[in-house]
């Protein structure tokens, strides 16, 4: 069985489908692990969430929560995140769900609450991490100063960056696969970034770069990517 890892889709549905086709994803043969941030910035957040729900519920894919997914759920639950939601690509999500740019934020929240609450429940219920015998999968990372990585705070699982990326963790037996931080910001290219104890896979698709898939077959890794510009 192969493990296929993808992160930070951000509404890039066409790129996701092209990538799954390129790697010849088979639910029977492969384990698909998705590392969060399904919404915001890109044009098709609603459709991406629908597809992730189908992949999880019908095909056994593993999906974990990203900070953007949490923020959308917080917004619909009337938590005070409106400014950050708009600042970080939320208008594209509103347009995707309402099919209009004429809704006010309050009207859009009510529309999503009334018509897509199953999406919000799904995003709210996603776990913060997943683990198997080979890897630990998180959206942003773990706190390297915590002796037991599972005790990392929810905020760090969703948001941590430099402290995690630049420091060794306490995990000795597995590599940590993460998204959230674009790999171009780590090593100057949107390709997958490998270090001794962690692997970054966010190719920055919603920023015009690429969507990455990291494949592990039990002994070695393969990388695939779909360039944003290749999708019409």
QUIZI-V933461 format. One record per residue. N is the residue number from 1. SS is DSSP state (alpha for helix, beta for strand, coil for the rest). D_CENTER is the distance of its C-alpha to the mean C-alpha in Angstrom with 1 decimal. Layout:
BEGIN
N/SS/D_CENTER
N/SS/D_CENTER
END
This chain:
BEGIN
1/coil/22.0
2/beta/19.2
3/beta/15.7
4/beta/13.2
5/beta/9.9
6/beta/7.1
7/coil/4.0
8/coil/3.6
9/coil/5.8
10/coil/7.3
11/coil/10.2
12/coil/11.2
13/alpha/12.6
14/alpha/15.5
15/alpha/13.7
16/alpha/11.5
17/alpha/14.9
18/alpha/16.7
19/alpha/14.6
20/alpha/15.0
21/alpha/18.6
22/alpha/19.0
23/coil/18.1
24/coil/20.2
25/coil/17.8
26/coil/20.0
27/coil/19.0
28/coil/22.5
29/coil/22.1
30/beta/18.5
31/beta/15.9
32/beta/12.4
33/beta/9.6
34/beta/6.0
35/coil/4.0
36/coil/2.3
37/coil/3.5
38/coil/5.4
39/coil/8.5
40/coil/10.8
41/coil/12.5
42/coil/12.6
43/coil/15.4
44/coil/14.2
45/alpha/11.8
46/alpha/14.3
47/alpha/14.5
48/alpha/10.9
49/alpha/10.9
50/alpha/14.2
51/alpha/13.2
52/alpha/10.5
53/alpha/13.3
54/alpha/15.7
55/alpha/14.0
56/alpha/13.8
57/alpha/17.2
58/alpha/19.2
59/alpha/17.9
60/coil/16.8
61/coil/13.2
62/beta/11.2
63/beta/8.1
64/beta/7.3
65/coil/6.9
66/coil/5.4
67/alpha/8.5
68/alpha/8.5
69/alpha/8.4
70/alpha/11.1
71/alpha/13.0
72/alpha/13.4
73/alpha/14.7
74/alpha/16.9
75/alpha/18.2
76/alpha/19.3
77/coil/20.9
78/coil/22.9
79/coil/21.6
80/coil/22.4
81/coil/19.3
82/alpha/20.7
83/alpha/21.3
84/alpha/17.9
85/alpha/16.3
86/alpha/18.6
87/alpha/18.3
88/coil/14.6
89/coil/14.4
90/alpha/15.2
91/alpha/18.3
92/alpha/16.4
93/alpha/14.8
94/alpha/18.4
95/alpha/19.9
96/alpha/17.6
97/alpha/18.6
98/alpha/22.2
99/coil/23.0
100/coil/25.0
101/coil/25.1
102/coil/28.1
103/coil/26.6
104/coil/26.8
105/alpha/23.8
106/alpha/25.8
107/alpha/26.7
108/alpha/23.1
109/alpha/22.1
110/alpha/25.0
111/alpha/24.3
112/alpha/20.7
113/alpha/22.2
114/alpha/25.0
115/alpha/23.3
116/coil/19.7
117/alpha/19.9
118/alpha/18.6
119/alpha/15.2
120/alpha/15.5
121/alpha/16.8
122/alpha/14.0
123/alpha/11.2
124/alpha/13.8
125/alpha/14.5
126/coil/11.2
127/beta/12.0
128/coil/11.0
129/beta/11.4
130/beta/12.8
131/beta/15.6
132/coil/18.1
133/coil/21.1
134/coil/19.5
135/beta/16.3
136/beta/14.5
137/beta/10.7
138/beta/9.0
139/coil/6.3
140/coil/9.1
141/coil/12.1
142/coil/15.3
143/coil/18.6
144/coil/21.0
145/coil/24.0
146/coil/23.4
147/coil/25.5
148/coil/23.4
149/alpha/19.7
150/alpha/19.1
151/alpha/20.9
152/coil/18.3
153/coil/18.0
154/alpha/15.3
155/alpha/15.2
156/alpha/14.8
157/alpha/12.0
158/alpha/10.0
159/alpha/12.0
160/coil/14.1
161/coil/14.7
162/alpha/18.2
163/alpha/19.7
164/alpha/17.3
165/alpha/17.1
166/coil/20.9
167/coil/22.2
168/coil/22.8
169/coil/21.5
170/coil/23.7
171/coil/22.0
172/coil/24.6
173/coil/23.9
174/coil/20.3
175/beta/17.8
176/beta/14.6
177/beta/11.5
178/beta/8.8
179/coil/6.6
180/coil/7.2
181/coil/10.7
182/coil/11.5
183/coil/13.6
184/alpha/16.4
185/alpha/16.8
186/alpha/17.4
187/alpha/19.7
188/coil/20.5
189/coil/18.8
190/coil/15.4
191/coil/16.0
192/coil/14.5
193/beta/16.1
194/beta/18.1
195/coil/20.1
196/coil/22.3
197/coil/20.0
198/beta/16.4
199/beta/14.2
200/beta/11.8
201/coil/9.9
202/coil/8.3
203/coil/11.0
204/beta/10.9
205/alpha/11.2
206/alpha/11.6
207/alpha/14.2
208/coil/16.2
209/coil/15.4
210/beta/13.6
211/beta/10.8
212/beta/11.2
213/beta/11.8
214/beta/13.3
215/beta/15.9
216/beta/18.0
217/coil/21.3
218/coil/22.7
219/coil/24.5
220/coil/22.8
221/beta/19.7
222/beta/19.2
223/beta/17.0
224/beta/16.5
225/beta/15.2
226/beta/15.8
227/beta/17.1
228/alpha/16.4
229/alpha/20.2
230/alpha/20.8
231/coil/19.6
232/coil/22.4
END
